[in-house]
Amino acid sequence: MNRLEFLKSLGLKGASLFAVYCAASGLSSCINESMDPTLPPGTGGNANELILDLNDSNYSKLNTTGSYVIVSGIVIARISTTAFAAVTQVCSHEGKRKVTFRSGEFYCSEHGAKFDTNGKGLNSAGKKGLKTYPTELTGTSLKVTLG
């Protein structure tokens, strides 16, 4: 059920109460892009960052240019020998978690939205762009700043 169907199912009174609750709670979206409270194996950091050990088998794909991993709803790709890019896995076109990395760009398999490594949309389905996250490599430790 999508957000519109959910609100319709509540009726006018229920939708009004839900809107007041969301406004009072400071919620900005029904999609939570914050990191999961339990970090996957091989990650460190806190709720504002992911720290990936590139020697860990879960993340060793990032040692190869053009490869990517998905961690806590973040697509992290190695875009060159010295650079990485990280974006939300949630596509801005219809909010589906379908974004991956292929052929040097981020791509949503749901409707073909394409994005460059800075999250900028490259076609009409991707025109809203993607949320990006700064990355920093120190030795074999890759930090992705979320907050």
C-alpha positions as CSV (number, residue, x, y, z in Angstrom):
1,M,0.0,0.0,0.0
2,N,1.5,3.4,-0.9
3,R,1.2,6.6,1.1
4,L,-1.9,7.9,-0.8
5,E,-3.8,4.6,-0.5
6,F,-3.0,4.6,3.3
7,L,-4.2,8.1,3.8
8,K,-7.4,7.4,1.8
9,S,-8.0,4.3,4.0
10,L,-7.9,6.5,7.1
11,G,-10.7,8.8,5.9
12,L,-10.7,12.6,6.5
13,K,-10.5,12.4,10.3
14,G,-7.8,9.8,10.4
15,A,-5.7,11.5,7.7
16,S,-6.0,14.8,9.6
17,L,-4.9,13.2,12.8
18,F,-2.0,11.5,11.1
19,A,-0.9,14.8,9.4
20,V,-1.0,16.6,12.8
21,Y,1.1,13.7,14.4
22,C,3.6,13.8,11.6
23,A,4.0,17.6,11.8
24,A,4.4,17.5,15.6
25,S,7.0,14.7,15.4
26,G,9.0,16.6,12.8
27,L,8.8,13.8,10.3
28,S,9.8,14.8,6.8
29,S,9.1,11.6,4.9
30,C,7.5,8.2,5.2
31,I,10.8,6.7,4.0
32,N,13.4,6.5,6.7
33,E,16.9,6.9,5.1
34,S,18.7,6.9,8.5
35,M,21.0,4.1,9.3
36,D,19.7,0.9,10.9
37,P,20.3,0.8,14.6
38,T,22.2,-2.5,14.3
39,L,25.2,-2.2,12.1
40,P,26.0,-5.0,9.6
41,P,29.2,-7.1,10.3
42,G,32.4,-5.2,9.4
43,T,31.0,-1.8,9.9
44,G,31.8,0.6,12.7
45,G,30.9,4.2,13.5
46,N,27.7,5.5,14.9
47,A,24.3,6.6,13.6
48,N,26.0,9.4,11.6
49,E,28.5,7.3,9.8
50,L,29.4,3.9,8.3
51,I,33.0,2.7,8.5
52,L,33.7,-0.2,6.2
53,D,36.9,-2.3,6.4
54,L,37.8,-3.0,2.8
55,N,39.7,-6.1,3.9
56,D,36.4,-7.6,5.2
57,S,35.0,-10.0,2.7
58,N,31.6,-8.3,2.9
59,Y,33.1,-5.1,1.4
60,S,36.1,-6.3,-0.5
61,K,34.2,-5.7,-3.8
62,L,35.0,-2.0,-3.2
63,N,38.6,-2.8,-4.0
64,T,37.7,-3.0,-7.6
65,T,36.8,0.1,-9.7
66,G,33.2,-0.2,-11.0
67,S,32.0,-2.4,-8.2
68,Y,29.5,-1.6,-5.5
69,V,27.9,-2.8,-2.2
70,I,24.7,-1.9,-0.5
71,V,24.9,-1.3,3.2
72,S,21.9,0.0,5.4
73,G,20.1,1.4,2.3
74,I,23.2,3.1,1.0
75,V,24.7,2.2,-2.4
76,I,28.5,2.7,-2.2
77,A,30.5,2.4,-5.4
78,R,34.2,2.6,-6.3
79,I,34.2,5.1,-9.2
80,S,38.0,5.3,-9.7
81,T,41.2,4.1,-8.1
82,T,41.0,6.9,-5.5
83,A,37.3,7.9,-5.3
84,F,34.1,6.5,-4.1
85,A,30.4,7.6,-4.4
86,A,27.6,6.9,-2.0
87,V,23.9,7.5,-2.6
88,T,20.6,6.4,-1.1
89,Q,19.2,3.2,-2.5
90,V,15.7,4.8,-2.6
91,C,15.0,6.1,-6.1
92,S,13.6,9.6,-6.2
93,H,11.3,8.7,-9.1
94,E,8.9,6.5,-7.1
95,G,10.6,5.8,-3.8
96,K,11.5,2.2,-4.6
97,R,14.7,0.7,-3.1
98,K,16.0,-0.4,-6.6
99,V,19.1,1.8,-7.1
100,T,22.4,0.0,-8.0
101,F,25.6,1.0,-9.8
102,R,26.4,0.0,-13.4
103,S,28.5,1.3,-16.2
104,G,29.8,4.2,-14.2
105,E,26.4,5.5,-13.1
106,F,23.7,4.8,-10.5
107,Y,20.7,3.2,-12.0
108,C,17.1,2.3,-10.9
109,S,15.9,-1.0,-12.3
110,E,12.2,-0.1,-11.6
111,H,11.8,2.5,-14.4
112,G,15.2,3.1,-15.8
113,A,16.1,6.3,-13.8
114,K,19.8,7.2,-14.3
115,F,22.0,9.3,-12.1
116,D,25.7,10.4,-12.2
117,T,28.1,9.8,-9.4
118,N,27.1,13.1,-7.8
119,G,23.4,12.0,-7.7
120,K,22.3,14.3,-10.5
121,G,19.6,12.9,-12.7
122,L,20.6,12.0,-16.2
123,N,17.1,11.3,-17.7
124,S,13.5,12.3,-17.2
125,A,12.9,9.4,-14.6
126,G,15.9,10.6,-12.6
127,K,15.3,14.3,-12.9
128,K,14.9,14.7,-9.1
129,G,18.4,13.3,-8.4
130,L,19.5,11.2,-5.4
131,K,20.6,12.0,-1.9
132,T,24.4,11.7,-1.7
133,Y,26.8,11.0,1.2
134,P,30.4,12.1,1.5
135,T,33.1,9.4,1.5
136,E,36.6,9.4,2.9
137,L,39.2,6.6,2.5
138,T,42.0,6.2,5.1
139,G,44.1,3.2,4.4
140,T,41.6,0.3,4.0
141,S,38.9,2.1,6.0
142,L,36.1,3.8,4.1
143,K,34.0,6.3,6.0
144,V,30.6,7.3,4.7
145,T,29.1,10.3,6.5
146,L,25.3,10.0,6.8
147,G,24.3,13.0,9.0
